[in-house]
Amino acid sequence: MTSTTDDAHLHLREGHTGPLGHYWFLTFGDAPELHALTKTCQQAIDPAFFDATPADELHLTLDRIAHDGASTPEQRASIAEAARRVCGDQGPITLTFDQMTNLRGAVGFAVSPAESVRSLRDTLRAATLSVFPDARVKDSSSPPHVTIAYPIFEDLQARAAATAETMNTTIDGVDVVVSEVMMVALEQRGRLYSWRVIRRVPLVADLE
């Protein structure tokens, strides 16, 4: 794509590199239809302006537990056990991916139903705070989302919005069943992210 005068004055978006802390995530490693849809959508995204998220690294951030170095392994084990208890009555949830959106300059799926995601977040947050009252949970007004491309430059909101609008005229949505939540150690690597799973909390209602 040929740069316009405005494009020539774009500023690179600086990316932090290093550990960020521990978070509650939904991940989608076993969601081939979502992976296929993501790759189709990414073909319409200009790589001169956006870094594509690898399909096997798609994630939805539910909540922050603690910044890097602010919790101990023992505290995290206690949080995970509390989460297992409160999720005992929580069955799997089905999420729908059928709308693209501008995410402050990134491009991603708006995930629905938002109420199910927020309810799960609130359940996990209550578990976290019950054993770790000093947890620096993540207050965010952003709707639930999964980012498929991160901006290389600052101030790409208009380009991201236009890209999302174009894709929304052609994509068919997919549903994904989520049956577990991950506690992860999160790192940022430039403009992208990576994580290591610390604990898994099943979303399988205890019928006993």
C-alpha positions in Angstrom: 0.0 0.0 0.0 1.3 3.4 -0.9 1.8 5.7 2.0 -0.1 9.0 2.1 1.3 12.2 3.5 -0.4 11.4 6.8 1.1 7.9 6.8 4.6 9.3 6.4 4.2 11.1 9.7 3.1 8.1 11.7 5.1 7.3 14.9 6.1 3.8 15.7 4.3 2.4 18.7 6.9 1.5 21.4 6.5 -2.0 22.9 7.6 -3.0 26.3 9.5 -6.3 26.6 9.5 -8.3 29.7 7.1 -9.9 32.3 3.9 -8.1 33.1 2.4 -10.2 35.9 -0.2 -12.9 36.5 -3.7 -12.8 34.9 -6.8 -14.8 34.3 -7.1 -15.8 30.6 -9.4 -17.6 28.3 -7.3 -19.2 25.5 -8.4 -20.8 22.3 -5.7 -23.4 21.4 -8.4 -26.0 20.5 -10.7 -23.9 18.4 -9.9 -24.7 14.7 -12.9 -22.8 13.3 -11.9 -19.7 15.2 -8.3 -20.1 14.0 -9.5 -20.4 10.4 -11.7 -17.3 10.7 -8.9 -15.4 12.2 -6.5 -16.2 9.4 -9.2 -15.3 6.8 -9.7 -11.9 8.5 -6.0 -11.3 8.9 -5.6 -11.5 5.1 -7.6 -8.3 4.8 -5.3 -6.5 7.3 -2.4 -4.5 6.0 0.9 -5.9 7.5 2.5 -2.5 6.9 0.4 -1.1 9.7 -0.5 -4.1 11.9 1.2 -7.1 13.5 -1.0 -10.2 13.2 -1.6 -12.3 16.3 -0.6 -16.0 15.7 -3.8 -18.0 15.7 -2.6 -20.3 18.5 -1.9 -17.2 20.7 -5.4 -15.8 20.6 -6.6 -15.0 24.1 -9.2 -13.0 26.1 -8.0 -11.3 29.2 -10.5 -11.7 32.0 -8.6 -10.0 34.9 -5.3 -9.1 36.3 -4.2 -10.9 39.5 -1.0 -9.2 40.3 1.8 -7.3 38.6 5.1 -9.1 38.1 6.8 -9.8 41.5 3.7 -8.8 43.5 2.5 -12.3 44.4 4.1 -15.5 45.6 3.7 -19.0 44.3 1.9 -19.9 47.5 -0.6 -17.0 47.0 -1.2 -18.0 43.4 -1.9 -21.6 44.5 -4.4 -20.4 47.1 -6.1 -18.2 44.5 -6.4 -21.1 42.0 -7.9 -23.3 44.7 -10.4 -20.6 45.6 -11.3 -20.3 42.0 -11.8 -24.0 41.7 -14.3 -23.8 44.6 -16.3 -20.9 43.3 -16.4 -22.3 39.7 -17.8 -25.6 41.0 -21.2 -24.6 39.8 -20.0 -22.9 36.6 -20.5 -25.0 33.5 -18.8 -24.3 30.1 -19.8 -21.1 28.3 -20.4 -20.6 24.6 -18.8 -17.5 23.1 -19.7 -16.0 19.7 -17.2 -14.4 17.4 -19.0 -12.6 14.6 -18.1 -8.9 14.8 -14.8 -7.1 14.2 -14.0 -3.9 16.1 -11.5 -1.2 16.6 -9.7 -1.7 19.9 -8.0 1.7 20.4 -6.0 1.1 17.2 -5.9 -2.7 17.3 -8.2 -4.9 15.4 -10.1 -7.8 17.0 -13.3 -9.7 17.6 -16.0 -8.3 19.9 -16.9 -11.3 22.0 -20.5 -12.0 23.0 -22.4 -12.5 25.2 -20.5 -9.9 27.1 -22.6 -10.7 30.2 -21.3 -14.2 30.4 -17.7 -13.1 30.2 -18.2 -10.4 32.8 -20.0 -12.8 35.1 -17.1 -15.2 34.9 -14.6 -12.4 35.5 -16.5 -11.3 38.6 -16.6 -14.8 39.9 -12.8 -15.2 39.5 -12.2 -11.7 40.9 -14.1 -12.6 44.0 -12.1 -15.7 44.4 -8.8 -13.8 44.0 -9.7 -11.1 46.5 -11.0 -13.7 49.0 -7.4 -14.9 49.6 -5.4 -12.0 48.2 -7.1 -8.7 49.2 -4.2 -6.7 47.8 -4.7 -8.0 44.3 -4.3 -5.3 41.6 -7.3 -6.3 39.6 -7.7 -4.8 36.1 -10.4 -2.2 36.0 -11.3 -1.9 32.4 -14.3 -0.4 30.5 -13.4 -2.3 27.3 -15.9 -4.8 26.1 -14.8 -8.4 26.0 -12.6 -8.9 23.0 -9.9 -11.0 21.3 -7.2 -9.1 19.4 -6.1 -10.4 16.1 -3.8 -7.6 15.0 -1.8 -5.0 17.0 -0.9 -1.6 15.6 2.7 -0.9 14.6 2.1 2.8 14.8 0.4 5.2 17.1 -3.0 6.7 16.3 -4.3 4.0 13.9 -7.9 4.1 15.3 -9.4 5.3 12.1 -7.6 2.7 10.0 -8.5 -0.1 12.5 -12.2 1.0 12.5 -12.3 1.0 8.6 -10.6 -2.4 8.5 -13.1 -3.9 10.9 -16.0 -2.4 9.1 -14.9 -3.8 5.8 -14.5 -7.3 7.3 -17.9 -7.2 9.0 -19.6 -7.2 5.6 -18.1 -10.6 4.6 -17.3 -12.7 7.7 -19.4 -15.6 9.0 -19.3 -15.9 12.8 -18.3 -19.0 14.8 -19.2 -20.2 18.3 -16.5 -21.5 20.7 -17.2 -23.6 23.8 -14.9 -22.6 26.7 -14.5 -25.2 29.4 -11.6 -23.9 31.4 -9.9 -20.8 32.6 -6.1 -20.3 32.7 -4.0 -18.5 35.3 -1.0 -17.3 33.3 2.3 -15.6 33.7 2.1 -12.9 31.0 5.0 -11.3 29.1 5.0 -8.6 26.5 7.4 -9.0 23.5 7.4 -5.7 21.6 3.8 -5.3 20.3 2.8 -8.9 20.9 2.3 -11.0 24.0 3.2 -14.5 25.2 2.2 -16.4 28.3 2.9 -19.5 30.4 0.1 -21.4 32.0 0.4 -21.6 35.8 -2.9 -23.2 36.7 -6.1 -24.4 34.9 -9.5 -24.1 36.4 -12.2 -26.3 34.8 -15.6 -24.9 34.1 -17.5 -28.1 34.7 -20.4 -27.9 37.1 -20.1 -30.2 40.0 -23.2 -32.4 39.8 -22.5 -34.4 43.0 
